[in-house]
Amino acid sequence: MNRNDLRRVDLNLLIVFETLMHERSVTRAAEKLFLGQPAISAALARLRTLFDDPLFVRTGRSMEPTARAQEIAQLLSPALDSISTAVSRASSFDPATSTQVFRIGLTDEVEFALLPPLLRRLRAEAPGVVLVVRRANYLLMPGLLGSGEISVGVCYTEELPANAKRKVLRRPKPMLLRADSIPGRLSLEDYCARPHAMVSFAGDLNGYIDEELALHGCQRKVVLAVPQFNGLSNLLAGTDIVATVPDYAAAALVAHGGLRAEPLPFETSQEFELSMAWRGAQDNDPAERWLRSRIQMFVGDPDSL
């Protein structure tokens, strides 16, 4: 196909194809693109004619791509990224007048501890923009970025789509939270003897702290697992339960009152990197670059980098 032949190709069809590759469902693709199912079905029929291939074969409730569809997807994704980059470079962005919708992914503790100051800055600079926050973690982030449901996210992960970019924002340290008034810091023996609370999205009762304690020949007893950070202050109040959380989450919880924070009574060997990741297709988009700069400014910790 030469360049002149491209005139008969509707770019919207390629967007539908990419969405179907991610969603494997006409219904979900229609929801993602804000179109009706008949429109997606009609687009799929045109795609099959264009590429002379079935492209997707229904298997149970899912639509599995053919070998030809897989080949097209590998070539199409970077091409669409290049088109998006070319268009974004030609556009301009004025925060003061923009009404753009930004979709970002955040872990629970980042949303709780670091989003408030970021939001205040965004409201001051760009009162017309809309911020949609999706819950993300290391398992969800690759899919959310790959499907385009978010353009940027902040979490602990190195597993990202091939076209995504990543920048380390923080290397946090774990801190011990307690609500009691007993003076002095806890010893390792006291730490292990206390009942523990942990934040676990999946409902687990152990984590990396248990692995670290095992290296010291110790173990703890978790008596409470909750899915969110924002309730820890009330839950620990009036009890002898302690919790171990990242330093920035500890600072936010202590600021709410009723808790105090201190370093752990033992050294940890694991280091974690809180990273910002974004879609490569929007690397040079002026609006997205502005948003990422503000995220780095208010979520990042220059002293730890």
N, C-alpha and C positions, 0 to 999 in steps of 0.2 A: 504493500500500500504506500503510495506517495503522499506528499503533503496535501495535494489537492483533494485526494480521496477522503481526507479527514473531515471535509465539510459535511459529509453525510453522517458523521458520528455525533450523537448528542452527548455532551459531557455529563449530563444528568444521569444517563444510563450507566456510566462508569461509576458514579457515586452509588447508585443502587446496587451495582455488582459488588462493590467493596463492602457495603453494609450487609448484603446477603452473605458474604464470606465470613463476616464477623458473627452475625446473628444466627445463621443457618435456619432461618424461619421467615416466611413472608409476613406473618403477623408482627413479629418483633421488629423487622426491618421497616414496616409501615409505621409503627409507633415511633421508632427512632427518627425517621425522616418526616414525621408529621404528615403522612399521606395515607390514603385509603388502601386497603388490601387489593382492590381491583387495579389500582394504579401500579402497584408493585408487580402484580401478576402480569399486567400488560407490558411493563418494562422488561420483565424477565423473558417474555416471549420475544420481544425485539432483540434482546441480548443473545438469545439462542439463535436467532436468524443471523445476526451480525457475525457471531463467531462460529456458526455452523456446528454447534455442539450443544448437548442438553445442559451442560454446565453444572446443574444440581439435580441429584436423584434422591427422591424421598426414601428415607430409611426410618421406619417407625414414625416418631414425631419430629425427626430432624431431617434437614435437607443436606446431604453430603455432597461436597464438590467433586466433580470429575477430575481426572488427571489434567485435562485441558484447562479447567478452571483454576487449578493450583498453579499451572504454568503462567496463566494470564495474571493471576494475583501477584506473583513474584515480580513481574515486569511492570504492572500497573501501579502498585503502591508507591515506589519511588518517583514515578512519573507524576502522579497526582500531588505528591509532596513538592516537587519542583514547580508545578503550576501554582500551587497555593503560595509558595514562597515568592514567586514572581509577582503575583497579584498583590500580596501583602506589602512588598517593598514599594509598590506604586501608591499605596494608600497612606493616609496620615492619621494621627490620633491626637485629639485634644481632650485630656481628662476632664477639663472643666465643663465641656459641652457634650461629652459622650453619653450615650444611653446603651452601651454595649452590655451584653450578658456574658459574664465570665463563669465558667464551670470548673471548680477546683476540687481536688480530693485531699482530705486531711485525716490523719489518725485521730482517735478520740482525745488523746492528751494534748495534741497540737491544737485542735479546735478549742479545747477548754482553756489551755494556758497561754497560747500565743495568738489566737485569732482576734481577741478583743482589741489589742493595740493596733493590729494591722487594719481591722475594720474601721477604727476611728480615723486612721490616716487616709484610707480610701474614701470615706465619707467627706473628709475635708477637701481632698483634691478632686474627687470625681463624684459629686453628689447624685449624678444621674445614672451611674452604672448599677447593674444588678449582679449580685454575687450568689451563686448557687453552690453549696458545699455538699459534697458526697463523702460518705464514710469510706475510708480506704485503709488498707494495711498491706503488708508485703504480699499477701495472696491475691488481693483484689486489684492492686495498682496496675499490674501489666495489662489486664483485661480492660480496665477503664480507659487507660491511655490508648491502647491499641484500637479500641472501638470508637474513640473520639468522644466518649461520654464526658471526659474531662480533658482540658488542655494542659493542665499542670497539676502536680500533686506533691505532697510532702509526707514522707514516711520512711521507715527503715527498710530499704530494699536495694538490691543490686540486679535483680532479675527484671529486665525491662524489654519492651519491644525493640527490635533491631534498629528502628529509626528514631528511638527516643534519646534524649540527652539528659545528663545528670550532673548535679553540683552538690557537694557536701555543704550543709548549713551549720551543723553542730556535731560535736562529739561529747554528748552529755555523760555525766557521772551519776550513778545511783545514790539516792539519799534515803535516809531512814526517817519516817514520819511517826510521831507519837503524840498522844493527847494527854498523857498523865503529867503530874507536876513533880515527879520524883527528880531530885537534882542530879546533875552529872550525866555523862554519856553512858549508854549501854555497853557492857562488855560483850564479847562473842558468846559467852555462856548465857548471859541474860537475853541476848538477841534470840538465841535458839530456844530458850525456855518460854518466851512470850508467844501467844497466839498471833497468827499473821493473817492479814488480808491482802488480796492481790486483785488487780484488774485484769480480766481475761475475757476477751471478746468471744472465745470459743468455749468458755467454761472450764478451762483446765485448772488443775490444782497444783501444778508445779511449773517451773520456768527456769530461766538461766540462773537465777539466784540459787536454786536448789543444786544445780550443777556446780556452781562456785563453792557452795558450802561443802559439797561432797569432797572437793579437793582438799578441804581442811579437816576432813573426817567428821563433819557435823551435818545435822539436818534440822529442819524447822517443821512446824505444824501449821498448815494453812487451814483456817476455820471459816474463811469467808472469801468467796470469789464473786466479783461484780463486773458487769460489762462496761461501766463508765467511770471516769475519774471524778466527775463533779459531785458525787455524793459521798466521797470519802470523809470529808470534814465531819458531817453529821454522823456517819457510821462509826467513826473512831471515837467520837466525843463520849466521855464518861466510861470508857472501857480501857483495858490494858492491851488491846490489839494494836499491833504496829503494821506498817506497810512500807514497802520499798518501791520508790518511783523515780523517774528521771528528775534531774535537778530543776529543770524549768517547770515541771508539773508541781514539784514540791514547793517552789517559790510561790506559785499561784495559789496553792492550797493553804499555805501558811498565811498569805495575805488576806485570805477570807476569815482568818481568826480561828482560835481553838486548837491549833496544832503547832508543833515546833519540828524543825528538821535538823538533822545532824548527819555527819558522814557515817558510813557503815563501819562496824568494828572489825573489819577484815578487808584485805586487798582483793580486788577482782581482776581476773586475767583477761576477760573478754572486753573488747572495745566495740562500741556501736556508732554508726554514722547516720545521723538524721539528714536525709537528702531531699533536694527538690529535683523532680523529674518532669520533663515536658516533651510534647510531641515535636519531632524534628521538623515537621511541616510548618510549624508556627515559630520556628526559631528566630526568624527575622521580622515577624509581625510586630509593628510598632506598639499596638495595644498590649499584646502578650509580653513584649519586652518590658513595658512599663509595669505591668502587674508583677512579673518575676522580680524586677528590681525592688519593688515594695515588699514582696515576700522575703527576699534576702535581707532587706533592711530591718524588718520587724520580727522575723522568725529566726534569722541567722544569729549566730553568736560569734562575733569576730575574735573574742578572746580565746576561744577554744580551737580555732583553726590555725 
